[in-house]
Amino acid sequence: MKQLVAYITAGYPDKNFTVDLALALGENGVDTLELGVPFSDPVADGPVIEAANEHALEAGFRFADIFDISARIAPKIDTLWMGYFNPFYQYGMEALLDQAKSVGVNGLIIPDVPYEEAKNYHNLFEARGLANITFVAPTDGEARIATITAEARKFIYLVAYAGITGSGKAEDLAPTLELIKRHTQTPVYVGFGVNEKTAREKVQGADGVIVGSAIVNLLLDKTLNNTQKIAKCCEITRNIKSLINE
């Protein structure tokens, strides 16, 4: 069974909605929740997720809110924090990982930390049994892929193209997938530009997909009330889960 990871922005439009949406997604095809920590400069994200980050912060989201939200979600659905390094570092990595462990979060996704820097925190993650998700891009050569996937945990995040989330660009991932699987048995999930139109193609040769902008775009739709937003998000995840397993 190929896996589906879904990204949502914590605290948008509010904390209770985030919890309700996360739990609903867990009942509608989502295997792992990528819980986004709002940040003022989300450099790897496109305009859709950037807008959700801005709205969450404007609505009063504070970093400590991620702990409360996660404590209500993580016992019921496999949860990862996706966020940028600055607020994590300011909080303190040891304290942060202790908090993650205490509320049941299983790892972090930090897109702006290169492998060479991430190595400095490897032992902190390992000691707590937490994953620090490894990124691979189509521009990485075999030697680098072998190096950065050697200690990968949980899954490898294969960036579908060199760009930002939500762009939907197409790229032949088969050569990169072949190189990754030559060097590790860790599952590989494809992210960036995954939606109902692209999911079947992007999952070819991979073990799962990561969908974000397609969901967050619905959350930004002011013509929908919260109940409708959750229903439409769940429809998307059910469809994608079906498509990647046909």
N, C-alpha and C positions, 0 to 999 in steps of 0.2 A: 504493500500500500504506500503510494507516494504521499508525502507530507505537505501540509499547508501551514505556513506561518503568516499571520496577519498583523500588520502594524496599525496601531491607533495612537493618537496623541493624548497623553494623560491630562485630565483637567479641562478638556474641551468637549462640550461647552461647560461642563462642571464635573466635579468628582463623582457624584452619584451616577450621572449618565455614563461615565467611563466604566464604572463597575458593572452597570446593567448591560452595556454593550459587550464588554469583555466576556461576561458569563453567557450571554446569548450566542456570541460567536463560537464559544467552546461547544455549544450544543448544535452548531450548524457547520460542521466540517473543519473547523480550525483546530489544529493539533498543538500549536505553540503560539502564544501571544507575544508580540514584540511591543512592549509598552514604552512609548516615546516620552522622554523627559523634556519638556519644553525648554528651549534655549533661544537666546536672542540672535544667534548667528549660526543657523544650521547649515553649514557649508556644503554638505553632501546631498541636501534635499532640494527639490524643485519648489516652484512657487506655491503648489497646493499645500504641501506639508509645512512649508515656511509660514504660510498664512495661518494655519492651525496653531503653530507654535506661538505666533504673535497674539492671536486671540486668547489663548490660554493664559499667557502672561498678563495681558490686559485685564482679564477677568479675575486676576488675583492669585494665580497658581504660585505656590512657593515650593522650593525644592523638597522640604519635609513632607509635602503632600504625597509624594511618590510612595512613601513608606505606608501611609494609611491606605491608599488605594491598593497597593500590592498585597497588603495583609488580607484584604477582602477578596482578592482575585486568585493569588498564587496557590492557595490550597485546593483550588478547583480546576485550574487550567495551567499547564506548563507555561511559565512566564519568564521572559528575559527583559531587562532594561536596555533600551536603546537610547544613548545619549552622547553628548560631546564631552570631551575630557575636562574642560575647564571647571565646570561645576562639580564633577566627580573629584577632581584633584583638590579643589578648595574645601570640600567636605572632609577629605582624607581617605585615601584608598582603603586602608585597613578598616577604618570605622564603617565605610560604605559597604564593603564586602561582608562585614559582620552583620550589618543591617539587612543586606540582601538575604543572607543565610537565615536570619531570624524570622523573616516574613515568608520564606519559602520560595524566593526567586532563585532560578537555577543558573543564571549567568548574565553577562553583559555584552552588548554590541556597541563598540566605540569606533565609529568610522574615521575619526580624525587622528587616530594614534597609529603610526606605522609599526610594522612588525618589530623593528629594531628597538623601539621604545617599549612596546608591549612586553617584550621579554623581561624587562625589569620588574614586572608585576606577576610573572608566571607563578612563582612560588606562593604568593598570596592567594591566588585563585585556586591552585592545586590543594593547598592546605585546607580549604573550605569546601572542596568538591564542586567548585563553580567553574563554568566555562567562560572563557574570554574568546568570543567568536572570531575566527580567522577569516580575513577577506582575501580573495584572489580575483585578479582582473585579467581580461583577455590579453593585456599587454605584458603580463608576467611570463618570463621564459622558464624553461624546464628546471634549471638549477634553482631559481628563486622559489618556484612552486614546491620543489622537493624540500627546501629549507623551511618555508613558512607553514607547510602543512604537517611537518613531522610531529608536532605536539598539539595538533588541532583537536578540539573537544566538541562534542555534541553534533555540530555540523559545520561545514565550510560555506561561507557566503560568497557565491560566485556573482560578481558584479557583471551584469549582462552587457555592459558597454562602458566606455570611458566617458562619464558625464554625471548628471544629477538624477535623482529619483523622479519618476513620472514622465520622462522624456519619450519613452516608448520606442527608442531606436532599435533597429534590428542588427544583430551581429552573429556570425557563425561561431557558436560556442563549442562545437564538437571537438576541435583540436585541444582546446583548453581543458575540457572535461576528460579527454583521454589522458592528458598529462597528469591531471590531479589524481585520477584513479590508478595511474601507474605507480603512484608513490604513497597512497594512503587508502585505507578502507573507511575513513570517516565519511559520512554522507555529505553530499553536495547539494545545496539548494540554490536556485537561481533567483536573483532579485533584480529590481529596476525594470520598470516598464511592463510588469506582469498585470494582466487584466483578463477579462473573459474572452477577448479576441486573441490574445497572445499566449495564454497559459499552456495550451496543448503543445504548441511549438516549442516554447521555452523549456518545458520539462523534459524534452527528449534527451535521454542519456543522463539525466540528473535524478536525484532522489526526492526532490520536492521543489516548491516555489515559495517566494515571499511576495505578498501583495500589500501595498501600502497606499499609494496615491489614489487608486481606484476606490478605496474605502473612505479615505479622508475627504475626497471630493464630495461625497454624499453628505458628510458631516458639515460641510461648508454651505450646503444648499439651504438657503433661507426659506424656500417654499415648502420645506418639509418640517413637520413637527418631530419631536424626539422619538415618538413611537414609530413613525414612518421611517425615520433614519435607521433605526435598529433593524426594522423589517427588511429594508432594501439592502443594508450591509450583509445581513444573514443570507439573503437571496444570492448575492454575489459570491459569498464564500461557499455556499452549497454548490453553486454551479461550477466554480473553479475546482473544488475538490472532485466533483464528478468528471470534469474535463481532463484533469491530469491523471485520472485512473481509468480512462477508457481503453 
